[in-house]
Structures are given as structure tokens and as C-alpha cells.
Amino acid sequence: MKLIKKHLFNGLAWGSMAFISNVVIFDLLGLEILAVIFENFSSSALGFLFVSIGFLTTGGIIYETKKIPFGLKLLIHIVIGIGTLLTVGFILNVFMFDDLSTIALNVIVNLLILLATWTYFYCRDKREVEAINANLREKRQQRKLDI
């Protein structure tokens, strides 16, 4: 339960930060999408948070599970994340579901965003693990010298 709470709040925090960042960037660039966001701000904000939970919370929980192979974890993370994105986008009428090419473009763009974010966290966590392992090796060497 602690794990779920931790990742739920982490997902909500990152989702809120990303939503606010997007709104600020859209405003600075003068993009007209702000009119759509502010037309129904509550739905936009809640939709963004649900997508964040789908991407970040489930991803964090899945990657901490030790029994599932890494490739399957990545696949589950992508399927749940894109499934959440498309479901929320469809319910809130965010995407133009006029034709298959538009849906495919939305999926591809969001997959690229997911993979870029995933790669960042993977590399960050890998460096952290390497630093911890180096510290442990150093302590083992120190113990051997002390004996």
C-alpha cells in the first residue's frame, strides 16, 4: 500500500508540474490551444492528472516489481500509459479522432514523449545505482584491509 501511495503522489506531482509547465509554455509561445484548455479548465487539469497516473504511477509500481522481465515491464508501462492517454483524450474530446492517421500520429508523438521521459529516468536511476554499488565495493575493500 505504501508503494502505491508513494507512486500515486509522485505521479500526481509530476502531472501537475507538467500541466502547469505546458500552460506556461503554450502562453509564452502564443499558441491557441490555451483557449481549449481554459474553455473547460477543470476537465483539462483532471484529464492531465489521470494520464499522469496512467503513465507515472503504474510505471513506477511495475518497475519495482522484481518478478517481471524488464521488456515486459516496459511493454506494460507503454500499453497502460497510451491506453490511459487515448481513453482520457477520447472522453474529453481532446484528440481529433477523424481518421486513422490522426490517431496514429497522436500515439506516435506520445510514445516519443514517453520514451524520452523514460530514458531520462532510466539513465538517472542507473547512475544512482552505479554510485551506490561503487560505495558498497569501497566499503567491502575497506573491511578487507581492516581485517
Buried (B, 14 or more C-beta within 10 A) or exposed (E): EEEEEBBBEBBBEBBBEBBEEBBEEBEEEEEEBBEBBEEEEEBBBBBBBBBBBBBBBBBBBBBEEEEEEEEEBBEBBBEBBBEBBBBBBEEBEBBEEEEEEEBEEBBEEBBEBBEEBBEEEEEEEEEEEEEEEEEEEEEEEEEEEEE
